[in-house]
Amino acid sequence: MAQHRDGTLGGFTKRYGVKRLVWFEFHDSIVTAIQREKSLKKYKRDWKVTLVERENPKRADLFPSLFIEEGPLAHLQPPEPHL
């Protein structure tokens, strides 16, 4: 995800300057994640917009929320230094 945000990874996000994560899903395995991604591509844009707006109507950037203390990727945060 960081590579997409930095523009160091080619593709859609680099081509169109996409920087915000406005929607995501967690899956138990990469196989189910890929299956879901492929199924989502079959839907029309309006359906996808509704999906995003239902969960994130202001289209806030959700990337930082992945790493907050109780976030799903909190274990990836470096420990805070003790002073």
Secondary structure, DSSP 8 states (H G I E B T S, - for coil): -HHHHHT-S-SHHHHHT----------SSHHHHHHHHHHHTTS-HHHHHHHHHHH-TT----GGGGSSTTSTTGGGS------
